[in-house]
Amino acid sequence: MSKKPSPRTPAASTTGPEPTAGSAAAEPKALPGRLTAAAALTALEGLALAGLGVYMLFVGIAGHPDSPQQAETGGVTLLALAALPLIAARGLRLGRRWSRGPALITQLMALPVAWTLWTTGGAMTVAAAALALAAVAVAALLVNPTATEALGIGPADQAR
C-alpha cells in the first residue's frame, strides 16, 4: 500500500513538469496600453465613487445634514456601486475576459449621471464634462480591436 502525500508535504511527482522558458505559463502576456488606460480610468471612477460614499457617510454620522438617514443610505449605496468599477478595473488589469462587460456597464451608467450634472449647471458643469469624457474614453478603449483581442473577445478568437 502506497502512502499518499499529505497536503502539507509536497510530493515532487505530483507537481508536474516545470514550465520552460518558451511556454506561455512562464511569460505573462503583456496588455496593450489601451487596456491599461481603460483599467486606470475605470479604477479612478470607482475610487471617486468610494470617496463620495465615505464623505456622505461621514456627513451623515458626524455632520448635520437635513436627513442623516438619507445621507447614510446614500453613502452606503455609493460604496456598493463603487465595487463594480473597482472589480472591473482589476479584471481589466489582469486581462480577464469577463471584466469588459462590467466596465462598459459602468460607462453607460455614468453618461446619464453626467447629463444630470450638466443640466444642474454651475460648478457641476466641470464634473459633468470630466465624467462624460472619461466614460466615452473608456468605452472607446474597451471596444477597440486591440483591447478586445487582448481580452480574448476579438474575431480571431471566435474562429478557433
N, CA and C of each residue as an Amber inpcrd file, in Angstrom:
protein
   480
   0.8450000  -1.1650000   0.0000000   0.0000000   0.0000000   0.0000000
   0.8940000   1.2330000   0.0000000   0.6300000   2.1410000  -0.9230000
   1.4630000   3.3460000  -1.0040000   0.8470000   4.4430000  -0.1450000
   1.7110000   5.2080000   0.4200000   1.2640000   6.2970000   1.2810000
   1.0580000   7.5460000   0.4400000  -0.1110000   8.1730000   0.5570000
  -0.3960000   9.4060000  -0.1810000   0.2910000  10.5710000   0.5100000
   0.8140000  11.5080000  -0.2800000   1.4590000  12.6570000   0.3570000
   0.4240000  13.5370000   1.0450000   0.7910000  14.0670000   2.1930000
  -0.1300000  14.9560000   2.9100000  -0.1240000  16.3220000   2.2360000
  -1.1890000  17.1070000   2.4380000  -1.2450000  18.4300000   1.8150000
  -0.1260000  19.3520000   2.2840000   0.4350000  19.0380000   3.4480000
   1.4860000  19.9090000   3.9810000   2.8560000  19.5790000   3.4210000
   3.0310000  18.3650000   2.9320000   4.3290000  17.9980000   2.3690000
   4.1620000  17.7630000   0.8870000   4.7030000  18.6260000   0.0690000
   4.5350000  18.4520000  -1.3730000   5.3460000  17.2750000  -1.8890000
   4.7640000  16.5610000  -2.8030000   5.4520000  15.4470000  -3.4500000
   5.9750000  15.9120000  -4.7890000   7.1860000  15.5580000  -5.1030000
   7.8080000  16.0190000  -6.3430000   7.0810000  15.4720000  -7.5610000
   6.5310000  14.2620000  -7.4560000   5.8930000  13.6580000  -8.6260000
   4.5110000  14.2370000  -8.9060000   3.8820000  14.9110000  -7.9430000
   2.5390000  15.4190000  -8.1640000   2.5000000  16.8370000  -8.7000000
   3.6290000  17.5000000  -8.7220000   3.6140000  18.8940000  -9.1750000
   3.6340000  19.0210000 -10.6850000   4.0590000  18.0050000 -11.3820000
   4.0910000  18.0780000 -12.8400000   5.3690000  18.7360000 -13.3200000
   5.5290000  18.8150000 -14.6340000   6.7600000  19.3920000 -15.1770000
   6.8040000  20.9030000 -14.9570000   8.0050000  21.3770000 -14.7960000
   8.2110000  22.8150000 -14.6460000   8.0210000  23.4860000 -16.0030000
   7.4580000  24.7060000 -16.0490000   7.3000000  25.3930000 -17.3230000
   8.6600000  25.7730000 -17.9060000   8.7730000  25.6420000 -19.1990000
  10.0270000  26.0100000 -19.8570000  10.0070000  27.4880000 -20.2090000
  11.1560000  28.0000000 -20.6060000  11.2650000  29.4300000 -20.9030000
  10.3740000  29.8330000 -22.0730000  10.0920000  28.9510000 -22.9950000
   9.2920000  29.2900000 -24.1600000   7.8000000  29.0820000 -23.9700000
   7.3900000  28.5460000 -22.8270000   5.9730000  28.2640000 -22.6380000
   5.2060000  29.5120000 -22.2410000   3.9020000  29.4690000 -22.4630000
   3.0440000  30.6100000 -22.1570000   2.9290000  30.8270000 -20.6510000
   3.0500000  29.7620000 -19.8610000   2.9290000  29.9060000 -18.4190000
   4.1090000  30.6710000 -17.8280000   5.2680000  30.5810000 -18.4590000
   6.4540000  31.2510000 -17.9300000   6.4300000  32.7450000 -18.2040000
   5.7970000  33.1560000 -19.2890000   5.7790000  34.5620000 -19.6590000
   4.3510000  35.0930000 -19.6580000   4.0100000  35.9920000 -18.7100000
   2.6610000  36.5580000 -18.7440000   2.5120000  37.4580000 -19.9610000
   1.3160000  37.4100000 -20.5600000   1.1270000  38.2110000 -21.7660000
   1.0210000  39.6890000 -21.3990000   1.6700000  40.5000000 -22.1980000
   1.6530000  41.9420000 -21.9550000   0.3260000  42.5110000 -22.4470000
  -0.2560000  43.3850000 -21.6530000  -1.5130000  44.0090000 -22.0270000
  -1.2480000  45.2560000 -22.8500000  -2.1020000  45.5240000 -23.8340000
  -1.9250000  46.7540000 -24.6110000  -2.1690000  47.9800000 -23.7450000
  -1.5610000  49.0820000 -24.1400000  -1.7030000  50.3240000 -23.3940000
  -3.1470000  50.7860000 -23.2990000  -3.9360000  50.5100000 -24.3230000
  -5.3480000  50.9110000 -24.3040000  -6.1010000  50.2230000 -23.1720000
  -5.8000000  48.9650000 -22.9570000  -6.4690000  48.2150000 -21.8960000
  -5.9990000  48.6980000 -20.5240000  -4.7340000  49.0030000 -20.4040000
  -4.2030000  49.5370000 -19.1500000  -4.8200000  50.8970000 -18.8460000
  -4.9670000  51.7410000 -19.8610000  -5.5830000  53.0580000 -19.6730000
  -7.0490000  52.9110000 -19.2800000  -7.7520000  51.9910000 -19.9040000
  -9.1550000  51.7620000 -19.5550000  -9.2700000  51.2770000 -18.1140000
  -8.3650000  50.3980000 -17.6990000  -8.3780000  49.9080000 -16.3210000
  -8.1040000  51.0470000 -15.3430000  -7.1610000  51.9170000 -15.6750000
  -6.8220000  53.0320000 -14.7880000  -7.9870000  54.0160000 -14.6530000
  -8.6150000  54.3580000 -15.7690000  -9.7500000  55.2880000 -15.7130000
 -10.9460000  54.6780000 -14.9860000 -11.1810000  53.3970000 -15.1960000
 -12.2790000  52.7230000 -14.5120000 -12.0150000  52.6730000 -13.0060000
 -10.7660000  52.4080000 -12.6240000 -10.4090000  52.4130000 -11.2020000
 -10.5650000  53.8060000 -10.6100000 -10.2030000  54.8240000 -11.3720000
 -10.3530000  56.2040000 -10.9010000 -11.8290000  56.5360000 -10.6580000
 -12.6990000  56.0800000 -11.5560000 -14.1430000  56.2840000 -11.3630000
 -14.6300000  55.5720000 -10.1060000 -14.1510000  54.3510000  -9.8980000
 -14.5350000  53.6070000  -8.7060000 -14.0450000  54.2670000  -7.4290000
 -12.8230000  54.7800000  -7.4630000 -12.2830000  55.4760000  -6.2960000
 -13.0460000  56.7670000  -6.0120000 -13.4530000  57.4690000  -7.0670000
 -14.2400000  58.6910000  -6.8770000 -15.5880000  58.3610000  -6.2360000
 -16.2270000  57.2900000  -6.7030000 -17.4920000  56.8630000  -6.0970000
 -17.3040000  56.4770000  -4.6280000 -16.2350000  55.7390000  -4.3530000
 -15.9740000  55.3350000  -2.9750000 -15.7020000  56.5480000  -2.0950000
 -14.9500000  57.5140000  -2.6150000 -14.6730000  58.7290000  -1.8580000
 -15.9390000  59.5120000  -1.5390000 -16.8200000  59.6350000  -2.5320000
 -18.0990000  60.3120000  -2.2910000 -18.9490000  59.5480000  -1.2800000
 -18.8970000  58.2260000  -1.3470000 -19.6470000  57.4130000  -0.3910000
 -19.1460000  57.5990000   1.0320000 -17.8290000  57.6070000   1.1990000
 -17.2570000  57.8210000   2.5290000 -17.6120000  59.2160000   3.0290000
 -17.5410000  60.2040000   2.1520000 -17.8920000  61.5770000   2.5300000
 -19.3500000  61.6650000   2.9900000 -20.2450000  61.0440000   2.2210000
 -21.6680000  61.0870000   2.5900000 -21.9220000  60.3720000   3.9180000
 -21.2400000  59.2580000   4.1360000 -21.3760000  58.5630000   5.4180000
 -20.8660000  59.4370000   6.5640000 -19.7290000  60.0640000   6.3540000
 -19.1570000  60.9310000   7.3790000 -20.1010000  62.0850000   7.7130000
 -20.6390000  62.7210000   6.6790000 -21.5770000  63.8280000   6.8990000
 -22.8370000  63.3170000   7.6080000 -23.2990000  62.1450000   7.2210000
 -24.4970000  61.5880000   7.8410000 -24.2980000  61.2370000   9.3030000
 -23.0920000  60.7890000   9.6510000 -22.8320000  60.3690000  11.0270000
 -22.3340000  61.5370000  11.8840000 -21.3530000  62.2790000  11.3960000
 -20.7060000  63.3140000  12.2050000 -21.1960000  64.7280000  11.9020000
 -21.8090000  64.9210000  10.7570000 -22.2360000  66.2610000  10.3760000
 -23.6690000  66.5410000  10.7870000 -24.2060000  67.5680000  10.1950000
 -25.5860000  67.9660000  10.4740000 -26.3710000  68.0900000   9.1680000
 -26.5910000  66.9530000   8.4760000 -27.3600000  67.0270000   7.2280000
 -28.8490000  67.2200000   7.5300000 -29.5900000  67.5940000   6.5020000
 -31.0460000  67.7300000   6.6590000 -31.6720000  66.3960000   7.0540000
 -31.1670000  65.3210000   6.4560000 -31.6790000  63.9860000   6.7610000
 -30.4950000  63.0320000   6.9320000 -30.1090000  62.7500000   8.1710000
 -28.9800000  61.8350000   8.3790000 -29.2160000  60.4570000   7.7560000
 -30.4550000  59.9910000   7.7960000 -30.7560000  58.6770000   7.2310000
 -30.5140000  58.6570000   5.7250000 -30.9140000  59.7210000   5.0400000
 -30.6740000  59.7880000   3.5940000 -29.1890000  59.8670000   3.2880000
 -28.4390000  60.6340000   4.0620000 -27.0010000  60.7570000   3.8370000
 -26.3020000  59.4210000   4.0550000 -26.6760000  58.7160000   5.1120000
 -26.0500000  57.4230000   5.3870000 -26.4220000  56.3840000   4.3360000
 -27.6880000  56.3700000   3.9480000 -28.1260000  55.4320000   2.9120000
 -27.4450000  55.7440000   1.5750000 -27.3520000  57.0180000   1.2440000
 -26.6560000  57.4060000   0.0180000 -25.1930000  57.0150000   0.0480000
 -24.5460000  57.1790000   1.1970000 -23.1430000  56.8020000   1.3260000
 -22.9260000  55.3100000   1.1510000 -23.7840000  54.5190000   1.7900000
 -23.6740000  53.0600000   1.6510000 -23.9410000  52.6420000   0.2060000
 -24.9160000  53.2830000  -0.4310000 -25.2270000  52.9690000  -1.8280000
 -24.0410000  53.2890000  -2.7340000 -23.4200000  54.4350000  -2.5310000
 -22.2650000  54.7920000  -3.3570000 -21.0960000  53.8390000  -3.1250000
 -20.8990000  53.4120000  -1.8910000 -19.8370000  52.4410000  -1.6240000
 -20.1180000  51.1130000  -2.3240000 -21.3790000  50.6890000  -2.3130000
 -21.7320000  49.4500000  -3.0140000 -21.5510000  49.6030000  -4.5220000
 -21.9450000  50.7580000  -5.0610000 -21.7830000  50.9970000  -6.5010000
 -20.3200000  51.1110000  -6.8950000 -19.4680000  51.5530000  -5.9820000
 -18.0370000  51.6810000  -6.2750000 -17.3880000  50.3250000  -6.4940000
 -17.9860000  49.2800000  -5.9520000 -17.4030000  47.9440000  -6.1040000
 -17.3700000  47.5080000  -7.5670000 -18.3940000  47.8380000  -8.3370000
 -18.4550000  47.3930000  -9.7410000 -17.2700000  47.9070000 -10.5650000
 -17.0180000  49.2090000 -10.6180000 -15.8690000  49.6370000 -11.4220000
 -14.5270000  49.2040000 -10.8420000 -14.4240000  49.0910000  -9.5270000
 -13.1470000  48.6640000  -8.9490000 -12.8430000  47.2070000  -9.2810000
 -13.8430000  46.3520000  -9.2040000 -13.6530000  44.9420000  -9.5630000
 -13.3800000  44.8200000 -11.0660000 -14.1140000  45.5840000 -11.8600000
 -13.9030000  45.5520000 -13.3070000 -12.5050000  46.0460000 -13.6640000
 -12.0380000  47.0950000 -12.9920000 -10.6950000  47.6170000 -13.2760000
  -9.6280000  46.5790000 -12.9500000  -9.8050000  45.8810000 -11.8450000
  -8.8410000  44.8300000 -11.5020000  -8.8500000  43.7200000 -12.5520000
 -10.0420000  43.3360000 -12.9820000 -10.1330000  42.3140000 -14.0210000
  -9.4990000  42.7630000 -15.3280000  -9.7140000  44.0200000 -15.6990000
  -9.0940000  44.5420000 -16.9200000  -7.5810000  44.5290000 -16.7920000
  -7.0830000  44.9270000 -15.6400000  -5.6360000  44.9820000 -15.4250000
  -5.0210000  43.5970000 -15.4960000  -5.7900000  42.5850000 -15.0920000
  -5.3010000  41.2070000 -15.1490000  -5.6090000  40.5330000 -16.4850000
  -6.2900000  41.2620000 -17.3840000  -6.5990000  40.7170000 -18.7010000
  -7.7210000  39.6960000 -18.6850000  -8.6450000  39.8130000 -17.7470000
  -9.7550000  38.8640000 -17.6410000 -10.8630000  39.2270000 -18.6170000
 -11.3400000  38.2300000 -19.3110000 -12.3600000  38.4240000 -20.3480000
 -13.6700000  38.9780000 -19.7890000 -14.0880000  38.5070000 -18.6210000
 -15.3610000  38.8840000 -18.0200000 -15.4160000  40.3600000 -17.6330000
 -14.2790000  41.0010000 -17.4580000 -14.2400000  42.3580000 -16.9000000
 -14.7230000  43.4380000 -17.8660000 -14.7530000  43.1370000 -19.1430000
 -15.1720000  44.1480000 -20.1230000 -16.6380000  44.5320000 -19.9430000
 -17.5050000  43.5760000 -19.6830000 -18.9310000  43.8460000 -19.5050000
 -19.2170000  44.7940000 -18.3500000 -18.7380000  44.4900000 -17.1290000
 -18.9700000  45.4090000 -16.0190000 -18.3560000  46.7940000 -16.2460000
 -17.2090000  46.8380000 -16.9140000 -16.5840000  48.1420000 -17.1920000
 -17.4340000  48.9550000 -18.1680000 -17.9670000  48.3030000 -19.1930000
 -18.8370000  49.0150000 -20.1320000 -20.1510000  49.4400000 -19.4740000
 -20.6940000  48.5990000 -18.6150000 -21.9180000  48.9630000 -17.9040000
 -21.6830000  50.1950000 -17.0410000 -20.5300000  50.2440000 -16.4030000
 -20.1880000  51.4160000 -15.5890000 -20.1850000  52.6780000 -16.4330000
 -19.6420000  52.6040000 -17.6410000 -19.5750000  53.7880000 -18.5010000
 -20.9730000  54.1870000 -18.9740000 -21.7950000  53.2030000 -19.2820000
 -23.1650000  53.5030000 -19.7020000 -23.9730000  54.1340000 -18.5670000
 -23.7080000  53.7250000 -17.3370000 -24.3890000  54.3360000 -16.1910000
 -23.8600000  55.7380000 -15.9150000 -22.6190000  55.9910000 -16.2620000
 -22.0150000  57.3020000 -15.9940000 -22.5600000  58.3840000 -16.9180000
 -22.9650000  58.0350000 -18.1320000 -23.4220000  59.0570000 -19.0880000
 -24.6950000  59.7770000 -18.6330000 -25.7370000  59.0930000 -18.1560000
 -26.8980000  59.8390000 -17.6510000 -26.5660000  60.6730000 -16.4010000
 -25.6530000  60.1730000 -15.5820000 -25.2330000  60.9430000 -14.4070000
 -24.5410000  62.2290000 -14.8720000 -23.6920000  62.1090000 -15.8730000
 -23.0150000  63.2990000 -16.4080000 -24.0250000  64.2890000 -16.9880000
 -25.0290000  63.7770000 -17.6780000 -26.0640000  64.6560000 -18.2520000
 -26.8250000  65.3930000 -17.1440000 -27.1500000  64.6770000 -16.0780000
 -27.8520000  65.3030000 -14.9620000 -26.9920000  66.3890000 -14.3150000
 -25.7150000  66.0970000 -14.1290000 -24.8130000  67.1060000 -13.5720000
 -24.6990000  68.3080000 -14.5070000 -24.6800000  68.0530000 -15.8150000
 -24.5660000  69.1300000 -16.8000000 -25.7790000  70.0600000 -16.7370000
 -26.9590000  69.4800000 -16.6410000 -28.1690000  70.3040000 -16.6240000
 -28.3320000  71.0540000 -15.3010000 -27.6430000  70.6010000 -14.2600000
 -27.6770000  71.3050000 -12.9760000 -26.9820000  72.6530000 -13.1010000
 -25.9210000  72.6800000 -13.8930000 -25.1950000  73.9310000 -14.1210000
 -24.2350000  74.2610000 -12.9960000 -23.7140000  75.4570000 -13.0450000
 -22.7810000  75.9220000 -12.0230000 -21.4900000  75.1310000 -12.0150000
 -21.0000000  74.8520000 -10.8090000 -19.7380000  74.1290000 -10.6480000
 -19.8510000  72.6780000 -11.1060000 -21.0590000  72.1510000 -11.1650000
 -21.2620000  70.7590000 -11.5790000 -20.9680000  70.5470000 -13.0660000
 -20.9070000  71.6280000 -13.8290000 -20.6290000  71.5210000 -15.2580000
 -19.2520000  70.9230000 -15.5010000 -18.2850000  71.3160000 -14.6880000
 -16.9200000  70.7890000 -14.8310000 -16.9040000  69.2970000 -14.5000000
 -17.5680000  68.9080000 -13.4190000 -17.6360000  67.4980000 -13.0530000
 -18.3470000  66.6850000 -14.1270000 -19.4000000  67.2720000 -14.7110000
 -20.1400000  66.5840000 -15.7680000 -19.2600000  66.3580000 -16.9880000
 -18.5060000  67.3790000 -17.3700000 -17.6300000  67.2500000 -18.5390000
 -16.5490000  66.2040000 -18.2890000 -15.9610000  66.2080000 -17.1060000
 -14.9140000  65.2270000 -16.7890000 -15.4750000  63.8100000 -16.7880000
 -16.6400000  63.6300000 -16.1940000 -17.2590000  62.3100000 -16.1410000
 -17.6350000  61.8170000 -17.5350000 -18.2200000  62.6900000 -18.3430000
 -18.6140000  62.2910000 -19.6970000 -17.3940000  61.9490000 -20.5370000
 -16.3420000  62.7550000 -20.4550000 -15.1240000  62.4700000 -21.2210000
 -14.5020000  61.1410000 -20.7870000 -14.4470000  60.8990000 -19.4870000
 -13.8890000  59.6330000 -19.0040000 -14.7300000  58.4470000 -19.4690000
 -16.0560000  58.5760000 -19.3990000 -16.9370000  57.4750000 -19.7990000
 -16.8020000  57.1620000 -21.2820000 -16.7850000  58.1940000 -22.1050000
 -16.6470000  57.9840000 -23.5550000 -15.2610000  57.4230000 -23.8810000
 -14.2330000  57.9260000 -23.1970000 -12.8730000  57.4360000 -23.4520000
 -12.7370000  55.9640000 -23.0870000 -13.2330000  55.5840000 -21.9230000
 -13.1220000  54.1790000 -21.5000000 -13.9200000  53.2810000 -22.4330000
 -15.1260000  53.7000000 -22.8000000 -15.9300000  52.8910000 -23.7140000
 -15.2100000  52.7070000 -25.0510000 -14.6200000  53.7760000 -25.5630000
 -13.8790000  53.6800000 -26.8300000 -12.6620000  52.7680000 -26.6860000
 -11.9760000  52.8540000 -25.5590000 -10.8080000  51.9920000 -25.3390000
 -11.2080000  50.5260000 -25.2400000 -12.3670000  50.2620000 -24.6460000
 -12.7840000  48.8710000 -24.4430000 -13.3240000  48.2090000 -25.6990000
 -13.8640000  48.9860000 -26.6320000 -14.3690000  48.3800000 -27.8620000
 -13.3130000  48.3840000 -28.9630000 -12.1500000  48.9160000 -28.6790000
 -11.0560000  48.9230000 -29.6340000 -10.6220000  47.4870000 -29.9210000
 -10.3760000  47.1590000 -31.1870000  -9.9980000  45.7750000 -31.5230000
  -8.7580000  45.2660000 -30.7840000  -7.8020000  46.1420000 -30.5100000
  -6.6070000  45.7100000 -29.7850000  -6.9710000  45.2270000 -28.3840000
  -7.8420000  45.9770000 -27.7180000  -8.2460000  45.6020000 -26.3650000
  -9.1170000  44.3510000 -26.3670000 -10.0400000  44.2590000 -27.3080000
 -10.9230000  43.0870000 -27.3250000 -10.1360000  41.8120000 -27.6160000
  -9.1620000  41.8980000 -28.5120000  -8.3530000  40.7160000 -28.8040000
  -7.4760000  40.3420000 -27.6210000  -6.9680000  41.3420000 -26.8840000
  -6.1590000  41.0520000 -25.7020000  -6.9870000  40.3590000 -24.6230000
  -8.2830000  40.6540000 -24.5940000  -9.1730000  40.0140000 -23.6240000
  -9.7350000  38.6920000 -24.1400000  -9.4100000  38.3440000 -25.3690000
  -9.8980000  37.0980000 -25.9390000 -11.3100000  37.1900000 -26.4620000
 -11.7270000  38.3890000 -26.8880000 -13.0880000  38.5950000 -27.3620000
 -13.1150000  38.8600000 -28.8620000 -12.0020000  39.1180000 -29.4640000
 -11.9440000  39.5220000 -30.8710000 -12.3130000  38.4220000 -31.8400000
 -12.4480000  38.7830000 -33.1190000 -12.8320000  37.8150000 -34.1470000
 -11.8220000  36.6830000 -34.3110000 -10.5620000  36.9230000 -34.0170000
  -9.5610000  35.8720000 -34.1490000  -9.8450000  34.7280000 -33.1700000
 -10.3820000  35.0550000 -32.0000000 -10.6880000  34.0370000 -31.0160000
 -11.9780000  33.3010000 -31.3190000 -12.8960000  33.9130000 -32.0610000
 -14.1410000  33.2450000 -32.4100000 -13.9380000  32.2090000 -33.4990000
 -12.8870000  32.3630000 -34.3070000 -12.6200000  31.4220000 -35.3890000
 -12.0310000  30.1200000 -34.8670000 -11.5150000  30.1160000 -33.6600000
 -10.8660000  28.9160000 -33.1100000 -11.8330000  27.8630000 -32.7230000
